[in-house]
């Protein structure tokens, strides 16, 4: 039987991923905690020899506001909700009174790049929402062209993408492939992820229940469920690592037990398990969050030794699948 695989991907955003629904002045400590926690996450990954994909918003490659202005794509997205556009920043915050470190993170990008097993991928340049924008693949192409250009300045070749807020739209696959993207994180193949936007609340409740209980099925999947569409390998996510609650400790315990149970099933049955979160999810209770991560990775090492469970980032899994296809 083929060995199972454990994939981790992180959506690295800082302000750019949540600016539409927060008051920046109340989130300074939150972002500082995120910045200080990322090197610790990298250290933990290094200690456990873990591969990970960091899907990074391209704006983080800028060094300052002057370069941010200069590096705007030629075409900008149009949203019905203007708050969603990170190019309308001046309408949301005063750039003179914010900390640039919450918006630009070239130093952390270099740390990620220099840590073994870490892949820098794209989360689009401007945190582009595929389901919110007036559909225009030329705008998405312009966004990705800028993302590539920024990454190339640090000698990074982008091959993988995670679309913001998991707004995976098959109609964009052709554009992604034209922009030299080879693999994308897709959504779990379960009913509540497929609900229409009119049933968003029901979907959210179902996902919440699924995070803490075994009411729904295990979220690992067989290798054969990986598929190529439009020339891209689709890699379904399995589980979102929810933030530490602290208010109800039992929930935190249930969450970790649920993840470990699913990892065990994947390892024993030669399946894939894709865990994801945002670095800023560790910001409220960073010490507890890092302890949870170590518990998960301790369990991975046990499964690695017992069942040959393997660690992958998205690019690594892509190469594994391509090599297998070539030898068939």
Secondary structure by P-SEA (a helix, b strand, c coil): cbbbbbbbbbbccccccccccccccccaaaaaaaaaaaaaaaaaaaaabbbbbbbcccccccccaaaaaaacccbbbbbccccccccccccccccccccccccccaaaaaaaaacccbbbbbccccccccccccccaaaaaaaaaaaaaaaaaacccccbbbcccccccccaaaaaaaacccccccccccccccccccaaaaaaaaaaaaaccccccccccccccccccccbbbbbbcccccccccccaaaaaaaaaaaaaaaaaaaaabbbbbbbbbcccccccaaaaaaaaaaaaaaaaaaaaacbbbbbcaaaaaaaaaaaaaac
